[in-house]
Amino acid sequence: MGNKIDYEYAAFEALMDEGRVFTDESLSFNDICALIGADAQALEQKIAEELGCLGDELLEVYRNQSLL
């Protein structure tokens, strides 16, 4: 079984892909982390390790992709 950060990473991914929370432009990365009860700093570090970007940068990528 995975650890807490793996669960938070998966929950974040689900909110982005299935919940499409990124379409609410009033939400920041920290706001989305709060929705899932994630430690924003730890999740941002995981995202940086996995994807090479910061949380708000990833959020902008999702938002820009949705415009295509």
Legacy VTK file of the C-alpha trace (Angstrom):
# vtk DataFile Version 3.0
C-alpha trace
ASCII
DATASET POLYDATA
POINTS 68 float
0.000 0.000 0.000
1.259 3.474 -0.865
2.089 6.218 1.542
0.126 9.396 2.265
1.791 11.494 -0.441
1.033 8.848 -3.077
-2.624 8.938 -2.032
-2.644 12.752 -2.170
-0.967 12.705 -5.583
-3.622 10.300 -6.888
-6.427 12.364 -5.309
-5.040 15.532 -6.911
-4.845 13.807 -10.280
-8.443 12.585 -9.951
-9.698 16.067 -9.071
-7.893 17.504 -12.065
-8.841 14.823 -14.596
-12.265 13.673 -13.431
-13.414 16.582 -11.283
-11.971 19.178 -13.659
-11.468 21.584 -10.738
-8.898 23.459 -12.811
-11.771 25.056 -14.737
-12.522 27.157 -11.643
-9.906 29.844 -12.154
-10.470 31.209 -8.655
-8.807 28.071 -7.235
-5.065 28.030 -6.678
-2.894 24.974 -6.230
-3.062 25.517 -2.461
-6.873 25.686 -2.618
-7.049 22.381 -4.479
-4.676 20.802 -1.969
-6.978 21.992 0.831
-9.952 20.313 -0.893
-8.249 16.934 -0.581
-6.575 17.632 2.754
-3.111 17.452 1.226
0.050 19.095 2.483
0.618 21.559 -0.379
4.367 21.743 0.107
4.815 17.961 0.147
2.513 17.490 -2.847
4.312 20.203 -4.776
7.613 18.430 -4.110
6.110 15.140 -5.384
4.812 16.879 -8.520
8.217 18.469 -9.096
9.907 15.073 -8.777
7.404 13.324 -11.054
6.655 16.043 -13.618
9.375 18.663 -13.252
7.111 21.609 -12.499
5.507 23.413 -9.575
1.879 23.026 -8.553
0.624 26.329 -9.935
2.562 25.695 -13.155
0.811 22.345 -13.551
-2.516 24.015 -12.888
-1.810 26.504 -15.686
-0.897 23.663 -18.065
-4.276 22.039 -17.375
-6.049 25.360 -17.903
-4.220 26.096 -21.148
-4.842 22.564 -22.464
-8.569 22.966 -21.840
-8.608 25.983 -24.171
-7.482 23.891 -27.143
LINES 1 69
68 0 1 2 3 4 5 6 7 8 9 10 11 12 13 14 15 16 17 18 19 20 21 22 23 24 25 26 27 28 29 30 31 32 33 34 35 36 37 38 39 40 41 42 43 44 45 46 47 48 49 50 51 52 53 54 55 56 57 58 59 60 61 62 63 64 65 66 67
